Every structure is written in structure tokens, then in C-alpha cells.
Amino acid sequence: MATVLSISSQVARGHVGLSATRFALERLGHEVWDLPTILLSNHPGYARFAGEAVDAMAMARMLGALQDNGWLSQVDGVLTGYMPSAAHVVVAAELIGWVRSHAPEALVLCDPALGDDPKGIYIDIAAAEAIRSELLPLSDIASPNRFELEWLTGHAIANESEALVAAEVLGQPHLLATSIPGPAPDRLLNLHVGLDTASKTDVERRQKAPHGTGDLMAALFFGHVLDGRDSAQSLALATAGIEAVLAASVGADELRLVQTQIDWAAPAPWPVLEVDAAA
């Protein structure tokens, strides 16, 4: 069991941000401490929503209390997600520094939740730039979708080869890129690129998927890595978990996460193919 400190958005209804990652990580057997960057009634993609960002200074004080109580030394992993402002990114970066001063082996996953297809960028541009310059360099794993990887690197991505080029430009120790266009119009790839290896899973392109899929994928992959599995095994299990949830969520406006927990917590591994990153 690992202890994960997760920083992201939180909703009262639905499974996005912390409302997805906490349950997923806990169901995999990990202890999770949540620190919301913004509190919302529901995902803002609906006709109506309400809520507001948590003051960045208040977040810093809460983290300071965790630090002063001596608890940050217990953290094995940090997962960062939605950041509403550059000030929130600064707080997250400071947290990572504190954690690593006590636990140098702690792993950090940055889910750069800054945009998607077809909407494009959906956070403040200063926050997006701060994620790129401040959080990614501190992270062991980054989990962008196709749009985010393209934006972060400035390299167009329309296929696997272009995604591999962008991965090299980004230069993360481990990159988990999702929604990469596959070999056929009805296929998508989840691509892991490490320092020495690369692998992929091939999945169906769905016309519509509930919000929170990227949050869940990041949490499942991170949870399996923290359990000691290698990247290919973690990719296989995370992909299988996501596919189980999506298959059960057809026609739903939210991920059916609770109803499908038996299926995604311990699924049969999805087929994984090796990738020639040098090609």
C-alpha cells in the first residue's frame, strides 16, 4: 500500500478530478489524501454549474499544516491534476519539494489537465504555461492526452510516429499519452514512452465518452506503478480498467465507476504491443 497526495479539482456530482482518482486509488488499495484546487457542483461541461477555486494561499497553509505535523514524510506519491491558476501550480511545486526533502524516492505523476479535443485549451494560459515550466520538470510521469501533448511540445500529432517525436521533445522519464490517433479511423492508442522502452495499447475510438476518463486513466496507471508493476503491466491493466468502465457507461452522462469496480480493479490485462521508439 502506498500513500498518495492528490491535488486536483473536486465535484459534488460525478467522477472527475479527485472524485475519480481517490476512489480508483483507494479501490486499488492505496491511502489517498486529497487537496482540491477547485470545488464545483459538477463538471462545467453541463448547462449549469456552480463553485469556485480554492484560494491558493489557503492551500499553501493546509500543506504547511501537513508539513508541520510531520506527515509529508509518509507520502509515497504525488498526483497533480487540474490547476485553475499559476498560483496553484506554485503551491503544487512547493509540495513536491517538501515531499521529496523527506522522501526522495516518492513518485510524482503530473496529469497536465489543460485542454482536450475538440474544445482546445480550457484553463488560464498562465496556468498552462506554469504546468509546462514548473510541474513537468519535477514529475516522473506525465499523462497528457493528444491535444495536451501537442500543446506542450508545439509538435503536431496525427499518428503514432508524431506522438513519439513529441514524446522525445517533452523529455519526461515516463510519458503516458492517451487518445493518440491509431492505424485506422476507428482506433486510438494509449502510448507509454520510457527512457529505454515504449509500448502501446490499441482501443476503440468512441464517439462520446463521459468526462473523467483521463483522470481515471492516470489514477489507475499510477496505482499499478505504485504497486510495483512495470510500465507495460501498468499500461495493460489501466487500459483494461478504462475499457471496462467505458463499456458499462454507454449512454450515461457520468462514468459508472462505482458499479463497475469489480471489473476495473482487477481486470484481465489488455494486450500490449512493443513500440520501436527509434523508428
N, C-alpha and C positions, 0 to 999 in steps of 0.2 A: 504493500500500500504506500502510495506517495501522498504528500500534502501539496496541493496546488492553490496558488493565489491567482484568482481570475479577475481581470479588470475589463469591463465592457458595459454595454447597455443592458437594461433590465426592463421587462414589460410585465404588466399585471396579467394580461391575457395572451396566451400563445407561447411559442417556443422559439425565440430568437435571442441572440446575445447570451447573457448569463442564464436566462430562463431555459436555454437549451444546453449550454455547456455544463452547468452544475449537475443537472440530473444525469447527463451522459457519463461524466467522470465519476460521480458517486455510484452509479449503477455498475461501473467497471471496478469499483472497489477502492476508489481514492477519496481522501479527505479534501474538501474544497472550501476555501474562504473566498467569499465574493466581495468585490468592491465596485458598485455601479458608478459609471461615469454619467449616466443619464437615466431618469426614471420616466417611463411612459405608460399610458393606459394600454397601448397595443402598438403593433408595428405601424409606422407612419404611412405605409402604403394604402391603408384603408381611408375611406372618405373622411372619417373624423378620428382624431386622437388628441390626447392632452398629456402634458408633462413638461419637464424641464431638466436641463443639465444640472448635475450635482456640482456645486461650487468647487473649483479645483483646489482652492486653499483649504476647504473643509476636508477634501480627500487627503491632502497632504497631512493635515492634523490627525486624521484617523490612522494613516500609515505610521505617523510618528508615535502614536499610542501603541501600535503593534510592535514597533521597534523598541520603545521604552520598556515594554513588558517582556522583552527578550524572546518574542515568538517568531520573529522573522528567520531565526536560525533553524526553525523546523520546516521551512519551505523547501520542497524538492523541485518545484516547477512553477513558472510564472506564465500565464497565458494572457496576452493583451489583445483586445478587440476594438470595438467602436470607441473612437476618441472625438468628442464634439469640438474640441479646440486645441490649439497648440499648447496651451497651459496644461491641459490634461495629459498631453504627451510628455511634458517635462516631469510631471508627477510620476508617471509610469516609469520613465527612465531613472528617476531617483530611486524608486522602489527596487528596480533591478539591481542598481548599485548597492543598495543596502543588503539585499538578499545575498548577493554574491560576496559581499565582505564577510558574511558569516558562513555561507555555504557555497564555495567556489564551483562545486560540481552541479549546482542547480541548473536545470534546463529552462530555456526561455523560448516560447513559441509566440511569434507575432503574426496575428491574423490582421493584415492591413485592410480593415473594413472601410474602404474609401469610395467604392463605386462598383457598378456591375453593368452587364449588358441587358437591355439596350439603353438604360437610363443614363449611364455615364457616371461621372463623379457626383457624389451626393453629400459630401462633407465640406466644411470650410477648407479652402485651398491651402491656407496656412497650416491647418492640422494635417492635411495630406502630406505636405512637404516636410513637416516635422516627423511624421511617421517614417518617411524615407530617410531622413538625415539623422534622426536621433534613436529610433527604436530598432530599425532593421540592423544597424551595425552591432547592436547589443544582443541580437537574437541568434539562437542556434538553429531554429526552424522558422521559415516563413511560409504562410499558406494563402497566397493570393489566388483569386480567380483569373480568368483570361484577361478581362479588362484591367484589373489591378496590376498584373504583371506587365502588361503593355504600357500602362501609365507610369509605373515605377521606373521602367527602363528606357522608355521612348522608342522601343522597337515594336513594329507591327507584328501581330501574332495571328496567323490564319491557319496554322497547321503545327504539327509536332516539331518539325525541324526549326521553325521560327521560335517556338517556345524554348527549345534547347539553347538557341543563341541568346535569347533573353535571360535564361537562367544563368548562363555564363557571365553575362553583363552584370546581373544583380549580385552574383558572387556570394550567396549565402552558403553556409556549411551544408544545410539541408533545405531544399525547396520542395514544397508540396503544392503543385499548381493544378487547379481544378478547371473544368469546363473548357479544356483545350479542344479545338475542332479535330475530329477524328478522321479516319481514312474514308469515310462515307458521310453524306449529309445528315444521316440519322444517328451518328455515333459521336460520342465525346470521350476524351481521355482524362484520367487523373494521372498526373506525372510527378514522380519523385526523382529529384536530381541531387545526389550527394557528392562528396568530394571525389569518390572513386567509382561509384556505381550509379546507375539510373534504371528506373523501372516504371511500368505503366499498367493501368487497368483500363479496359475498354468497356464503356457502358452506353446504354440507350440515351439518345437526346430526347428529352421530354418537352412537349410544347409548353407546359406550365408546371412549375413545382412550387410548393409553399415556401414562404420566407423561412430562413433559418438553416437552410441546407449547408451553407458554408460554415456557419458556426458549429453545427453538429459534426461536420467532417473534420474540422480542426480539433475538436474535443476528442473524438474517437481515435484519430491518429495519435494525438499526444498521449492519451490514456494508455494505448497499447505500447508506445515507446517507453513510457514510464514504468510499464510492467516488465521491461527488459527485452521486448521483441525487437528484431532488427527492422530496418525501414521497409523492406519488401513485405515482411509479415504484417507489419502495421498497416501498410497500404492495402493489402489484401483483406484484412479484417475490417478496416474502416470503410472501404468501398462496399463490402458485403453488407455492413450495417446500414449505410446510407441507402442502398438499393432496397433493402427490406422495408425501411421506413417509407420511402417514396412509393413503393408498390402498394403499400397499405394506405397511403394518403391521397390516392387519386380521387379527385372531386372534393377534397377537403380544403378549407381555407387556411389551415394550420397543419404542421407536421403532427401526425398521430404517434407521438413519441412514447407516451405512457403505455398506450395499448399494445405497442409492438416491442416492448423492452426485452422480452424473452428472445425475440428474433434477432435484434441488433447487438445484444450484449455478448453473445457467444455464437456468432454465425459460422457457417462453413466458409472458409476463405475464398475470396473471389480470385479467378485466375489472374496471375501477374506475368507480364512479359518483360524480359530484359530489353533495355534500350542501349543502342550504341551512341553514347553522348558525343563521341568524336566524329560521328557521320555528318 
